[in-house]
Amino acid sequence: MQTRTKPAPLIAHWLILSAALLVLGAAGIFYFFEEQHRTQEREEERLLAQARVVQENVGQNLAAVDAALVDVRNQLPTLGAGRELDLYLKTLTDAMPAIRTVAVLDAQGNVTGASRKELANQNMRQRAFFDEARRSRDPDILFVSPPFRTSLDVYTIVVTKVLADVRGGFAGLVLATLDPNYFAPLLESIRYTPDTMTSIVHWSGTRFLVRPDQGNTATMNLRQPGTFFTVHREGGRAATVYSGRVYATGDERMIAQRTVMPAGLKLDQPMVVAVSRRLDLIYATLYRDIRILSALYGAMALLSIAGLYAYQRKHLESAAREAEAFRVVAANERFMKMIADHLPGMVAYWTDELRCRFSNAAYLEWFGKTPEQMRDIRIQDLMGPELFAKNEPYMRAALRGEPQLFERTLTKPDGSIGHTLAQYIPDKDGDRVKGFVVLVSDVTKLKQAELELERLAQTDFLTGVANRRQFLLLAGQELSHAARYGGPLSVLMVDIDHFKKINDTYGHKSGDIVLQTFAALFRNATRAVDVIGRLGGEEFAAVLPQTDGERAREVATRLLEAVSSAEVRLDDGRTVRFTVSIGLASRARPDDTIDSMLGRADAALYEAKNTGRNRICAAEGMRE
């Protein structure tokens, strides 16, 4: 009986091999599309995150500029026009690095005050931003002009707020120009690859700033039919990502765009932040890997014919996975270091043995070390015994798993003083703390600004003497000192006679000159230890430590004579003479308070007013 011949084993092997190759090829294609999709998603998230950094920074600066312009608008009735307004605007500009210039325009477009003297007496009536604000007249809107080149040859954006008169009519505007030099480092800092391009674009389509710089094309208008900017603008979404040919560069790119429209801020036109990368470089690693895998696929197919297919496939796949894993780890380390080096602060990692394993560029710069010097250095050797002793409790707490946050004043290697905000974050592995991450921000400029604001909050802006709040605080301290250690204490209440008549006759500006002149005379008539303050209007006061009633009367007499002989020359050439009335009181009882002493001196002041002015009256119970 004839039996059926079994197929040769080789045929079965070819069938199996063919099926295996088909499956492997399909898996490769699937891997390609999956990896392409993951790369696309990863890069989209990365670009959107970088765009968010710029979006939030620009939004915060627009909100800060809006608040500053509103503050200028509110201060204008007090500041008026002239040198004092210019100085105020200059101080404001110096305090806000994102602003290049602040100016005030009247309803005719004339510059009435500016932080830059070059703008004095200029007229900006013909500027588009002036005409736009005048047509709208909405005081709540922050108008954002398209970028243009100013009369000072600066390419900038002007943001404005409308000034309204008492009837709600257009009275001018207060403006600020954005400084592109402030935003340029920000755009550079988020360029995590050489092909990354970042830009800030006005809603009209005109580019404000581009990094890297593109020369004459940097100011081109992107609001053209079919451009990614136009599609983003018309789509109405806050954030978009597109891929394709970019109008500005002409090459194929992936571009993320975010609209800058801060919540709570009423803008007439927002701005758009764009971050893009070349598509061929985004997928370069993937395409390289696909070429490698395709070659491996062919090699494995050839090797399988020779009987080594299984072994070679396992070996090559294992090697490929190991190389890919190493590449990913190395790329991630380079990427994280690049981010850390561009962060606006210091970053380092210290082990539980207090040895350095990582430090970014800012950390190296602060301590004046090279990467080689920092590698594995002991923190005691880096900080020195004094600073280490101050920080050791925070380090020990961090190594116990307790996050730390504290401020520190440090002396840098160059001898300058810096202020920092430090954070120690424990690195936990289960119950074990392997080390801690150090995040340190340089807050020196912020601290200096806080100290300056504290000083300004204590001084009367017109006369330069202590304001009412600061005067009462210092006066209370002097009274407490006198009560504790003994010794006399006297107070003077001084009021300029007929000050309203001076204002009505010569004007409020002349009245301000009289107040400033009197404050200078008051300081000259008293000692450095005496406390002088303006309580309000034309009323001043002084606290005289270690001064009894008789010596206080000598001070008052000296002041009275100095004022009587003073002659104030006004801006128009006229002169004004004025007199003052003075009330005097001394500490009489152990339970005296500043309020009670000022009350008695105030009663004596009114007696001086009612008995002819230009005289000194002592409180009841004091020897005349």
Secondary structure, 3 states (H helix, E strand, C coil): CCCCCCCCHHHHHHHHHHHHHHHHHHHHHHHHHHHHHHHHHHHHHHHHHHHHHHHHHHHHHHHHHHHHHHHHHHHHHHHCCCHHHHHHHHHHHHHCCCEEEEEEEECCCEEEEECCHHHCCCECCCCHHHHHHHHHCCCCCEEECCCEECCCCCEECEEEEEEECCCCCEEEEEEEEECHHHHHHHHHHCCCCCCCEEEEEECCCEEEEEECCCHHHHHCECCCCCCHHHHHHHHCCCEEEEEEECCCCCCEEEEEEEEECCCCCCECCCEEEEEEEEHHHHCHHHHHHHHHHHHHHHHHHHHHHCCCHHHHHHHHHHHHHHHHHHHHHHHHHHHHHHHHHHCCCEEEEEECCCEEEEECHHHHHHHCCCHHHHCCCEHHHHHHHHHHHHHHHHHHHHHCCCCEEEEEEEECCCCCEEEEEEEEEEEEECCEEEEEEEEEEECHHHHHHHHHHHHHHCECCCCCCECHHHHHHHHHHHHHHHHHHCCCEEEEEEEECCHHHHHHHHCHHHHHHHHHHHHHHHHHHCCCCCEEEEEECCEEEEEEECCCHHHHHHHHHHHHHHHHCCCEECCCCCEECCCEEEEEEECCCCCCCHHHHHHHHHHHHHHHHHCCCCCEEECCCCCC
